[in-house]
């Protein structure tokens, strides 16, 4: 997916994964009890800081903090924009 938005410096745009609708044991989770996903796919990256290049790239699946980033709605889809330091791991 190509976005017309380019993040600045060390920021990345992430498309969150869909929230789980069913547990591993088969119990269906109602909409009111769903948790915010902490996993997503990187869709755009900035150029990095002067002395620190970015380690994530477009297409990486990453884990991030529960309250990390800023919610963003582009082209009818939900995204998160956050600094690379808010990303916990690359899967």
C-alpha positions in Angstrom: 0.0 0.0 0.0 1.4 3.4 -1.0 0.7 6.4 1.2 1.1 10.0 0.1 2.5 10.8 3.5 6.2 10.8 4.4 7.0 10.8 8.1 9.7 13.2 9.3 13.0 12.2 11.0 12.7 9.0 13.0 9.0 8.6 12.8 7.2 5.6 11.3 3.6 5.0 10.2 2.1 1.7 11.3 -1.1 -0.1 10.3 -2.3 -1.9 13.4 -3.3 -5.6 13.1 -7.0 -6.4 13.5 -8.1 -7.0 17.1 -8.6 -10.6 18.0 -12.3 -11.7 17.8 -11.9 -15.1 19.4 -9.6 -16.6 22.0 -7.5 -19.6 21.5 -10.1 -21.8 23.3 -12.9 -20.6 21.0 -14.6 -18.0 23.2 -15.9 -15.0 21.1 -14.8 -11.6 22.5 -17.5 -8.9 22.4 -16.6 -5.5 20.9 -16.6 -3.8 24.3 -13.9 -6.2 25.7 -11.5 -6.1 22.8 -8.0 -4.7 23.6 -6.1 -2.3 21.4 -3.7 -4.3 19.3 0.0 -4.0 20.0 1.2 -5.4 16.7 1.2 -3.9 13.2 2.9 -3.5 9.9 5.2 -0.6 9.0 3.8 1.2 5.9 6.0 4.3 5.8 9.3 5.5 7.4 11.1 8.8 7.7 14.7 9.4 6.8 16.1 8.9 10.3 18.1 11.3 12.4 21.4 12.7 11.2 23.6 10.2 13.2 21.1 7.4 13.6 19.6 5.6 10.5 16.3 3.8 11.0 16.4 0.0 11.6 12.8 -0.7 10.6 11.8 -0.7 7.0 8.5 -0.8 5.1 6.7 -4.1 5.4 8.2 -5.1 8.8 5.8 -6.5 11.4 6.5 -4.8 14.7 5.4 -4.9 18.4 4.8 -1.5 20.1 3.6 -0.3 23.5 -0.1 -0.3 24.3 -0.3 3.5 24.5 2.5 4.4 22.0 1.9 6.6 19.0 -0.7 9.0 17.8 -3.9 7.7 16.1 -4.2 8.9 12.5 -6.9 8.3 9.9 -5.8 8.5 6.3 -7.8 7.4 3.2 -10.5 5.9 5.4 -8.0 3.6 7.3 -6.6 3.8 10.8 -2.9 4.2 11.3 -0.5 5.0 14.1 2.4 7.4 13.8 5.2 7.0 16.3 8.9 7.4 16.9 11.1 4.4 16.2 12.1 4.3 19.8 8.5 3.5 20.7 8.8 0.2 18.8 9.7 -2.7 21.1 10.6 -5.5 18.6 10.6 -6.5 15.0 8.8 -9.9 14.4 
